Amino acid sequence: MVVYNVTISIDANVADAWLLWMKEQHIPDVMATGYFRDSKICRVKGEEEGGLTFAIMYTAHSEEDLDTYQEKYAPQLQAEHTEKFKGKFASFRTLLSVVQEFQK
């Protein structure tokens, strides 16, 4: 199992609209591809100048599923995000390999 983490710093002036779009459009579109079992959107706490930072975590069923998602769907979905919020965000992506999962 792998976690695909996207960290985004978004301009404070568009943060509310961005968060609403992420919740109602973008994340549901990503989840509809069927390659992820769950997702979370988290607010990164800390000092920020002019923006708010969020981490969006998608848990893929397998690394192969993530690879397929990145090949088939990620370019279009990332382009939609860039077009809508161009010049208003900075982002980076991290791939995390889950060593062990704990649940209560």
N, C-alpha and C positions, 0 to 999 in steps of 0.2 A: 504494500500500500504506500502511496506517495501523496504528499500535500504540495499542491501548487499554490504558492503564496504570491500575491500581487500587492505591493506596497505603493500607495499613491498619495502624494501631497497635492492637495487641490486648493486653488485660490479661495480665500475666505468669502469673496464676493459671489461665488457660484456654488459654494459648498452645499447649501440646502437643495438647490436644484439638482446638483450632481448626485447627492445621496438618494433623493427620491427616484431619479432615473435609474440608478444602480439597483435599488430595491425592486422597482416595478418593471424594469425592462431588461437591463443588461444581465444581472445575475440569473433571473428566470430563463433568459435565452441560453446562457451557458449551461445551466442545469438541464434544459430541454434536450441538449445533445445526447444525454444518457451516459456520458463518460465519467460522471462524478456521483458519488453516493451522498455527499452533503457539502454544504458551504456555510461559511460564517463571514460576517463583516464586523471588523473590530476597529475601534478608535484607538490610535496610538497616542499614549499620554506623553506629554513633554513640552518643552519650549518650542514654539514655532513662530516664524516671522511671516506674516501675510497669508498663511495657509493652514489647513488642517490635514492631518495625516491619518490614513486608514490602511488596514491590512485586510485583504480579502483572501480567505483561505478556502480552497476547493480540495476535497479529498477524492482522489481518483481511485477507481477500483484496482488499477494496476499501472505500472509504468508504460506498458503497451497502450493502454487506453489513453493515457495522457499524451503519448506520442501521436496517436491517431487524431485526438482532439486538436493538438497543435498544428497538425498538417492540414486537416479538413476545415476546421471552424475558427481557430484563433485569428488568422489574418483578417477575416471579414469583421469579426466582433471587435478586434482591436482597432480596426480602421473606423468603425462606427463611433467608438469612444473618442478617438483622436479628432474626428471631424466635428463632433458635438462640443468638445471641450478644448480645442486646439489653443495652445498658448496659455492655458489655465492650469496645467498640471505637470508633474514630473512623476515618473514611475520606474520601478524595477521589479523584476520577477526572481523568485527563489524556488528551487525544487528541494523538498525535504523528504528524505526516506524515513518512514516510520519504523523505528526499531521495535517498539512495543507500545500497545495501546492499553490504557487502564480505564475502567469504568466502574462506577459504584453499583 
